[in-house]
Amino acid sequence: MYEIDFFAAGEGERSGDAIALRYTVPGRTDPIVGIIDAGFLANGELLAEHVPRYYGTEKVDFVLSTHPDGDHVNGMGVVVRELDVQCLLIHRPADHGYSSNSGSKPAEELAKLVEDEGGSVVEPFAGVHAWNGSFVIAGPSEAFYEAQLAAQVTTIKESARVSLAQRAGGIPVFKAARRFLSKFPVERDFDDAGGDNPRNNSSAILSLIIDERHLLFFGDAGVPAITEALDCLDGEGRTSAWPRLIVLPHHGSRHNLDLDTIKRMLGGPTSSKFGTAIASVSAESDNPSPRVANAVGRRGYPVSVTAGETFRHSWDAPPRPGWNGQVTVLPPLAETDLEN
């Protein structure tokens, strides 16, 4: 049994991730309760209310912070203050020689809050296992993470130069108009459009196997990070069957997946439905990318989006009286050469 709640995080063109979940494992009486990212401050408050109301407990077995961007971590302080967090999984840049990294201060503050209440703090590196192997961190490896920390020093300076160019009008900003189609367009090969930044590529990637159903949570990881994680999962023997749920990285951005990686994860196009893909997006967001959404949809993974609504995805879970979460499933989308 599992139930996963995807919260509406963000507004305007800003999207975030805030996920609560509960699942059972053999040999344990109480379900595992977890939180993966906590979105913005308001999402942290909603999570702190949601867990006792719908899961019947204030005890949270794990809280995973995939990476320290504000749309993932700003609500985390409320969560660790108001709930009984047993284990916080968070990267700590200071322990790797990068105390000046902007993710270091929130990481240390959150770690202290949890440790002061008797909880444990673990860095989420590839190979971390828990709860009868149901829970495995697939990436990043410590070496890959440290390489991303080093790369951030350079990209911060480059980002400042890009920002100045944008303000000067040197780089046009394109917002694609979304058009729905009755069927998928012909598939064309695509790359990751230059990829994502090293901060996003430092995201923790989580693999859950519950009742033989494989669930994958990618944070904001890009192709290099996902490739390393899939290699880890191959070595763990966790890729013998197609996943049943994938949470698209970085809200389904064009910069975080290419067609080859999607093929590796999900195989070829099919008329069968293998599972579900999720994209956490605001109602006004350009994401998910039409090319990404269509590619996973062709492979039997219809894309559900939060789009301003909180919804529940579940398997063999008890009914939830009074729950009104809405699910928006995207139809095929028109693709253009100018998309995010």
N, C-alpha and C positions, 0 to 999 in steps of 0.2 A: 504494500500500500504506500502511495505517496500522494501528497498534495503540495502544489507549488503556487504561490501567489505572486504575481507580477504587478508591481505598483506603478501607477501613472507617475512618472518622474519627469519634471521639466515643464516648461511653457515656452510659447513662442517657438523659436527654432532650436532651443536648448533642450536636449534630452538627457536623461540620467538612468541609472540602474538601481533598483531597490527590490530585492527578492526575499521572501520568507518561504520556508518549506518545512514539512514534517514527513517523516517516513519511518517504516518499521524494518527491523532486521531480525533474523532468526536468533532465538536465545536471549532476547532482551524484551522485558515486559513493556517498558515505556518507549514510545517512538523517539527517534532522533529529531530534535528541533534545531533548525539552522537559519542563518541569515547570510545572504551573499550581497554585499554592498548595501548602502543605506541612502543612496540618492542625496537629495538636498535636505536641509534642516527639517522642512515640513514632512518629508518622507520618514525621517527618523522618528518623529512624533507618531506618525501613523503606524509604523512598525511596532513601536513600544505599546501601542494600544491593541494592535491586531493579534499579537502572539498570545497574551492571556485570554483575549476574548474568543478567539477561534481555535486555538491550540490547547487551551485550558491549563496553561502553566506560565510562570515567569522565568523558568529555567530554560536557557538556550545552550545547547551542547556546543555549538560552534558559531562564530561570526567570522566570515571571510571577507577581508578587504582586498579586492583584486589589485587595485593600484590607487594612488592618492589624488586623483583628479577630483575636483569639488563635486561633480555630478554623481560621484560614487561614494565619497567619504564624508561629505558635510553633515549628513544625518547620523553618522556613527557615534558621535559623542552622546546623543540622547539615548541611543540603544544601549550602550554599555553602562550608562548611569542608571537607567530605569529598569533594566532587565538583569537577570542573574546569569551572566555570561561565564560559562565554564572554560572556554578556550577561544582566544582571539588569534586568528591567523592573519598576520600582517608583515610585510617586508619592512625592515628597519635599516634605512640607508646609512645611519651613523655607525652601525656595526660592520660596515664594509668600507669605511673611510670617507663617507660622503655626508657628514653631519650638516653641511650647508645646503644639501639638496632640499628643495621645498617640501618634499614628502616626509622629511625626517621629523620635524616638529610635531605634526599631527600623529605620526606613528608612535612617538615616545609618549605623548600625552595620553593616547588611547591605551597603550601598553601599561602605563602606570595606573590608570583607572581600573583596569582589569586585575592587575596583580595586587593592588591594594585591597580588592575584595576577595582575594584568594583564588582567582582564576589563573590559568596558564596562558603564555604567549608563545606562539610558534611561528617561525617564518615559513611561508608556503612554497617550498621548493619541491621539484619533481621527486616523486618517490615517497612523499609523506602519505602514510596509510592510516585508516581508522575504521572502527566499527565493522569488524569481520571482512575487511576489504571492500566494503560498499563504497567507501570514500577514498579517493586517490587524487592527490595533486599531480597533474600531468606535466606542468611546466610553470615557471621556467626552471631550468637547472640553476644552481648558484652561479656557475661560471657565466651563463647567458645573462642572468640578471645583472651581474657586475659589469658586463660589457655594455648593457643598456644604461647603467648609471654613468659610466664613463662617457658614453655617447651623448647623454643629456647635457653635459657641460658645453659641448660644441653646438648642439641644436638650439639651446637657449639664445645664444648670440645670433644664430642664423634667423630664428623666429623674430627677433627684435628688428632685424633688417627687413624682413618680409612685411612686418606690420607697418613700418615706415613707408614702404613702397605702396602698400594698399591705401594708406591714408593720402598719399600723394597722387593716387589714381593710376599708378603704374600697373596694377594687376586687376583685371576686371573680375567681378563677382557674378557668377551665374546661378540662378535659382531655377531649376527645371520645373516645368509644369507637368503634373502627373496625369496620365491618361490611362484609363482602364480598357482592357481588351477582352474579347470573348474567348480567345485561345492564345497560347504562348506563341510568340514570334519565333522564327528560325533561330536556333542557337548559334552564336558566334563566339569564338575564342576571346577571352579578355584577361588582362593582367590586373595587378592591384594598383594601377595608376600612380606608381611612385611609392606605394607603401605608406605605412604610418610612422609616427615618431617613436623614439626609443622609450619614452615614458609609457606609452600605450603598450609597446611590445614587452614591457616588464610585467604585464598583467599576469596574475595567477590564473591558471586554467584548471578547472575542477571536473573530474570524471566521477559520476555516481552510477553504480549498478544496483538496482533495486528490483527484486522479483525478475531477474534476468533481463531487465530493461535498462539500456545504457542512456544516460543523460549527460550532456556536455554543456559546460558553462565557460565561455571564452573571455569574459571581461572585455577589454578593448584591444586584445592581442591582434597582431597582424600576421601575415603569411610566414615570416621566419620563425616567430614564436609558436604558431600553430603547427608548423612542420616539425619542430623539435618535440612538441607535446605529442603529436601523433606517433612519432618514433618511439617515445616513451611508452605510450599505450600499446603499441605493437609488441614491445618487449614484455609488457605486463600481461599479454594475452587478452586484452580487453577490446579488441577490434575484430573478433571473429564473426560478429553479426552487425548489421547496420544499426546505428543509434536510433532510439525512439524519440528523443528530444534533442534539439540543438538550439542554444541561445546565440543568435548571430552576434559576432563580435562588433563592438563599437556601433551598435544600433543598426547593423546591416550596411555599414559604410562601404563604398566602392574601394577604399584604400586598405581594406582588411582581409579581403578574400580574392583569389583568382580562380579561374575555372579549373585548373589542374588540382588545386587544393580541395575544391568542392567535389570533384570527381573522386579523389582519394577518400574523402569522408563518406560520400553518399552514393558512389557508383554512377551508373549511366541513367539516362532518362527512362521513365517507366510509367505505365498507366496505373500501377498499384500505389496505394498509400502506405508508406512505411512508418511515418511518424509526423512530428510537428516541428516547425521552426518558429522561434519567437524573436521579435524585434521590439525592444523597449524604446519607444519614440514619443515625442510630444505630438500633439494633434497637427501642428504646423510644420513639422520637420520634413526635409527632403528625403530622409532615410525611411525605409531601407532603399538602397540602390536598386533600380529596376533590374539591372543585369544580375545582381546577386539574388534578389528575390525570385526572379524567373528561373535562375539556374537551380536553386534548391527546390522550387515548386515543381519543376519538370521531373525531379527525382523522387517525387512522392512525399514532399515535406511542405504542405501549404503553410504560408507565412501568416502568423497571427501577430497583430501589433497592439500595443497598449493604447496609443493614440488618445491619451487623456483619460483612459479608463483603467481600473484595476480589475484583473481577472484571475481566475483559478484554473490551473491545469492539473488534472489528477488521474490516478489509476487506482481502481478498487478502493477508493476512499469513501468514508461515510458521508451521507448527505449533510449539507450545511443550510439549515433552515434560515430563511431571511436574507440569504446572500443574493445580491443582485449584480454581481460582476458581469460585464459585457465583454464579449470576444469579437474583435473585428478581424476577419480573414481576408487577405488581399486577393483579388483576382489577378490574372496576368496583367503585366504593366507594359506600356510602350517604352521601348529603349531608344536612347539617343546617344550620339557621340559626345555630348556635353552633359554629363551627369556627375554627381558627387562621387 
